[in-house]
Amino acid sequence: MPRMSDQPARWTKATVYPDMWADPDDDPRSEGPGPDGELPTLQDFLTNYRRTLRMKCDGLDAEQLARRSVPPSTMSLLGLVRHLAEAERDWRNWITDGDPLPKLYGEKDADFHRAVAEQAMVDAAYSDLEREQAATDAALAEHPDLGERVGKEGISVRELMVHRVEEYARHCGHADLLRECVDGRVGQ
C-alpha cells in the first residue's frame, strides 16, 4: 500500500502522552469532571465522539479520505462521514410517526460504495453530516425525558441516545484503523 507521508510507520503529534492523538492542551474534546445527569452525560459522550471522528479525518485530502480499507471492504473515512450523516437522518425517522425521510445517498450502502475522491463530495459529506446532526439534535431536544417512547416503534429516547453514542464510538474505532492505514498516525 503506498504511503502518503514522510512520517514514520506509526506516529502521533502528541508529545506529552505518545499514545494520544493530541496533547491535552490541544485536544478539543471536553476534559475535567463530566456533566451531571444522564442526558447531559450522553450528550457529552456523543459530542466527543463526533469531535473524534472529525479529528481522525483532519489534514487529509480527498484521495486519502476516500481510500478504502482492505478488500472487499468499501469502508473509508469519507464513507464513514457519509454513513453517519445517513444514520443521523435515519434516527429522525425513529422519532416521527410520519413517513420516513428519503435516504441521502440512494440505495443501501451507497454512502460507502459511492464515496469517491472528489473535493466536492468531501465538502458535501461534511455539510450533510453537520446539517443532519443539527436536525436530529433539534428533534430530540423536543423530548428531554429519556423514558419517553417516540415514533411508530415506541423506542425510548434513552435507547436512541445510547444507540447514537454506540454508533459513533464503533465508527471512531474504524476511523482509528483507517487513519493509520492512510498515513500511520495513531492515538486515541
C-alpha positions in Angstrom: 0.0 0.0 0.0 1.6 3.4 -1.0 2.4 5.7 1.9 1.2 9.3 1.7 3.5 10.7 4.3 7.2 11.0 5.2 6.2 10.3 8.8 7.5 7.1 10.4 5.3 4.0 10.0 3.4 4.8 13.2 3.4 8.4 14.6 1.4 10.9 16.7 1.5 14.6 17.1 1.3 14.2 20.9 4.4 14.8 22.9 3.0 14.6 26.5 1.4 11.1 26.1 2.7 9.4 23.0 -0.3 7.1 22.8 -2.7 10.0 22.5 -3.9 11.7 19.3 -3.1 15.2 20.6 -1.6 16.7 23.6 -4.1 17.6 26.4 -3.8 21.3 25.8 -4.5 20.8 22.0 -7.4 18.3 22.4 -10.8 20.0 21.7 -12.8 17.2 23.5 -14.0 18.1 26.9 -11.9 17.5 29.9 -12.3 17.6 33.6 -15.3 16.5 35.5 -18.2 15.2 33.4 -21.6 16.8 33.4 -24.2 16.0 36.0 -27.2 13.9 34.9 -27.9 11.2 32.5 -29.0 13.2 29.5 -26.1 15.7 29.7 -23.7 12.8 30.1 -25.0 11.1 27.0 -24.8 14.3 25.0 -21.3 14.9 26.2 -20.1 11.5 25.0 -21.9 12.0 21.7 -20.2 15.4 21.2 -16.8 14.0 22.0 -17.2 11.0 19.6 -18.3 13.4 16.9 -15.2 15.5 17.5 -13.0 12.4 17.5 -14.3 11.4 14.1 -13.5 14.9 12.7 -10.1 14.8 14.3 -9.3 11.4 12.6 -10.2 13.0 9.2 -8.4 16.3 9.7 -5.5 17.1 7.5 -6.3 14.6 4.8 -7.1 15.3 1.2 -10.0 13.9 -0.8 -8.0 10.9 -2.1 -6.9 9.9 1.4 -10.4 10.3 2.9 -11.8 8.1 0.1 -9.1 5.5 0.3 -10.7 2.1 1.0 -9.6 -0.3 3.8 -8.8 -3.9 2.9 -10.7 -5.5 0.1 -13.5 -6.5 -0.2 -14.5 -3.8 2.3 -15.7 -0.5 0.9 -15.1 1.3 4.1 -13.2 4.7 4.0 -13.1 7.7 6.2 -15.2 9.6 3.7 -17.7 6.7 3.7 -17.9 6.9 7.5 -18.7 10.6 7.4 -21.4 9.9 4.8 -22.7 6.9 6.7 -23.1 8.9 9.9 -24.9 11.6 8.1 -27.3 8.9 6.8 -27.6 7.4 10.3 -28.5 10.8 11.8 -31.3 11.2 9.2 -32.5 7.7 9.9 -32.6 8.3 13.7 -35.0 11.2 13.0 -37.2 8.6 11.2 -37.2 6.6 14.5 -38.7 9.7 16.3 -41.5 10.5 13.9 -44.9 8.9 13.3 -44.9 10.2 9.8 -43.4 9.0 6.5 -39.6 8.3 6.6 -37.2 10.8 5.2 -35.6 9.6 2.0 -32.0 8.3 2.0 -29.4 10.9 1.4 -27.2 8.8 -0.9 -29.6 6.4 -2.6 -29.8 2.6 -2.1 -28.4 0.7 0.9 -24.6 1.1 1.4 -24.3 3.9 -1.3 -22.8 6.0 1.5 -19.8 3.8 1.3 -19.9 2.5 -2.3 -20.1 5.9 -3.9 -17.6 7.7 -1.7 -15.1 8.9 -4.3 -12.0 11.1 -4.1 -13.6 14.4 -5.2 -13.3 17.5 -3.0 -16.9 18.5 -3.8 -18.0 15.2 -2.4 -15.9 15.7 0.7 -17.4 19.1 1.2 -20.9 17.9 0.6 -20.4 15.0 3.1 -19.3 17.3 5.9 -22.1 19.7 5.1 -24.6 16.8 5.1 -23.2 15.5 8.4 -23.4 18.9 10.2 -27.0 19.5 8.8 -28.3 16.1 9.8 -26.6 16.2 13.3 -28.2 19.6 14.0 -31.7 18.4 12.7 -31.6 15.2 14.8 -30.3 17.2 17.9 -33.2 19.6 17.4 -35.8 16.8 17.0 -34.5 15.1 20.2 -34.5 18.4 22.1 -38.3 18.3 22.0 -38.1 15.0 24.0 -35.9 15.7 27.1 -37.5 12.8 29.1 -35.2 9.8 28.4 -38.0 7.4 29.3 -40.4 8.8 26.8 -41.3 6.5 24.0 -41.4 8.0 20.5 -42.1 7.1 16.9 -44.0 4.2 15.3 -41.9 1.6 17.2 -42.2 3.4 20.5 -38.4 3.4 21.1 -37.3 5.2 24.3 -35.3 8.4 23.9 -32.7 6.8 26.2 -32.3 3.8 23.8 -32.0 6.1 20.9 -29.3 8.3 22.6 -27.3 5.2 23.7 -27.5 3.8 20.2 -26.2 7.1 18.8 -23.2 7.1 21.2 -22.6 3.4 20.4 -22.7 4.0 16.6 -20.2 6.9 16.7 -17.9 5.0 19.2 -17.8 2.0 16.9 -17.1 4.0 13.9 -14.4 6.0 15.7 -12.7 2.7 16.2 -12.9 2.1 12.5 -11.6 5.6 11.9 -8.5 4.8 14.1 -7.6 1.9 11.8 -8.4 3.7 8.6 -6.3 6.7 9.5 -3.4 4.5 10.5 -3.6 2.9 7.1 -3.6 6.2 5.3 -0.6 7.9 7.0 0.4 5.9 10.0 -1.0 8.4 12.6 -2.2 6.7 15.7 -3.6 7.6 19.1 -6.9 7.9 20.9 
